Amino acid sequence: MNTQTGSAPQLSDAIQLPSGAVLKNRIVKSAMSDSLGDGTGNPTAAQIRLYERWAQGGLALSVIGEVQSDPRYPEKPGNLMLWEQSDKDSLRELTARASVNGAHIWPQLGHGGALSHAPVYQPKGPSALHIGDFKCDGMTLEEVLALPETYARSAALAKEVGFTGVQIHAGHGFLLSQFLSPLFNRRDDQYGGSVAARARIVTEIITAVREALGSSFPIGIKINTSDLLEGGLTQQDALQTIKLLDETSLDLIELSGGTYFPGAKSSSDSAAKGPYYLEFAAQARQVTDIP
Ligand SMILES: Cc1cc2nc3c(=O)[nH]c(=O)nc-3n(C[C@H](O)[C@H](O)[C@H](O)COP(=O)(O)O)c2cc1C
């Protein structure tokens, strides 16, 4: 509800996020991996122009898909990277031009995990897997424990170069989605097993990113409502996960679904059926107030 008018929110209504940041309307350009990076993780002129045009078009927020913290596990070779070798000047030009007209520009902090771009990169997920033609290595406990710091460092760099928020990617079968999914996550330590144990690394990352960014910088997450895969994350699991996320300092939860697992359905496959996840969103609203 619009608290001022008592009516349902309109597309043009601003929304204030829990951290205090304001989105000027309800139009968000969801993350799309655009492969417009220069191959070394920095933006190209074409990419900067694209995000500037979206901002000029009047949206409140655009999210750049698949921005990597760890150069070893990209989703594609054209992903942007936020790490110690980033070209801060070109990233600053990107954020300055992508935020004209009052638009927010957020990187989606990604990690390919088991779906890292093979064979150029060596896929590594929560657990070693070999299913049909699909094969990946498993992460050691030390590698898992290092993740919050890796995400936090990238998030701090994002803020430094002018991004106005970050989205943590925990959907579509990439690393954090793999941790949430019983299909990919077969760990028998504190990061595998129950829904809470599978979500542990996600909440630890949110805590570390929040510490790096301070209380007034928006942090969003994208998660699956279901993996659309046999043995994967179910809607019940996803609802329980959202209950756990409700106890974090998140600003925004984006609902999606599907997995880029060989032969599986992806979120965009169901686009023709109209607005989706509405039913799930209504259930999620029962367990969280986070926008
Ligand atoms: C070309 C393309 C690239 C995408 N890349 C990403 C991505 O990098 N990260 C992500 O979370 N979703 C990605 N998506 C999914 C979209 O963000 C969105 O969740 C999905 O397309 C469903 O929304 P729609 O019906 O508006 O397309 C991509 C979608 C498309 C079509």
The ligand as a MOL file (V3000), in Angstrom:
LIG
                    3D

  0  0  0     0  0            999 V3000
M  V30 BEGIN CTAB
M  V30 COUNTS 31 33 0 0 0
M  V30 BEGIN ATOM
M  V30 1 C 20.0230 -12.2670 -22.0900 0
M  V30 2 C 19.7040 -12.4900 -20.6540 0
M  V30 3 C 20.7320 -12.4890 -19.7220 0
M  V30 4 C 20.4570 -12.6710 -18.3760 0
M  V30 5 N 21.4730 -12.6240 -17.4540 0
M  V30 6 C 21.1890 -12.6890 -16.1450 0
M  V30 7 C 22.1870 -12.4850 -15.1700 0
M  V30 8 O 23.3540 -12.2480 -15.4640 0
M  V30 9 N 21.8260 -12.5700 -13.8730 0
M  V30 10 C 20.5480 -12.8280 -13.4860 0
M  V30 11 O 20.2700 -12.8830 -12.2970 0
M  V30 12 N 19.5840 -13.0030 -14.3840 0
M  V30 13 C 19.8590 -12.9200 -15.6910 0
M  V30 14 N 18.8640 -13.0470 -16.5990 0
M  V30 15 C 17.4810 -13.2590 -16.0960 0
M  V30 16 C 16.7430 -11.9480 -15.9390 0
M  V30 17 O 17.3430 -11.0640 -15.0100 0
M  V30 18 C 15.3050 -12.2000 -15.4790 0
M  V30 19 O 15.3130 -12.7810 -14.2000 0
M  V30 20 C 14.6080 -13.1280 -16.4080 0
M  V30 21 O 14.8770 -12.7840 -17.7420 0
M  V30 22 C 13.1050 -13.0850 -16.1670 0
M  V30 23 O 12.6200 -11.7990 -16.3260 0
M  V30 24 P 11.9000 -11.3260 -17.6870 0
M  V30 25 O 10.6470 -12.0970 -17.7900 0
M  V30 26 O 11.6410 -9.8500 -17.4660 0
M  V30 27 O 12.8690 -11.5980 -18.8040 0
M  V30 28 C 19.1200 -12.8840 -17.9620 0
M  V30 29 C 18.0930 -12.8930 -18.8990 0
M  V30 30 C 18.3670 -12.7050 -20.2300 0
M  V30 31 C 17.2230 -12.7180 -21.2060 0
M  V30 END ATOM
M  V30 BEGIN BOND
M  V30 1 1 1 2
M  V30 2 1 2 3
M  V30 3 2 2 30
M  V30 4 2 3 4
M  V30 5 1 4 5
M  V30 6 1 4 28
M  V30 7 2 5 6
M  V30 8 1 6 7
M  V30 9 1 6 13
M  V30 10 2 7 8
M  V30 11 1 7 9
M  V30 12 1 9 10
M  V30 13 2 10 11
M  V30 14 1 10 12
M  V30 15 2 12 13
M  V30 16 1 13 14
M  V30 17 1 14 15
M  V30 18 1 14 28
M  V30 19 1 15 16
M  V30 20 1 16 17
M  V30 21 1 16 18
M  V30 22 1 18 19
M  V30 23 1 18 20
M  V30 24 1 20 21
M  V30 25 1 20 22
M  V30 26 1 22 23
M  V30 27 1 23 24
M  V30 28 2 24 25
M  V30 29 1 24 26
M  V30 30 1 24 27
M  V30 31 2 28 29
M  V30 32 1 29 30
M  V30 33 1 30 31
M  V30 END BOND
M  V30 END CTAB
M  END
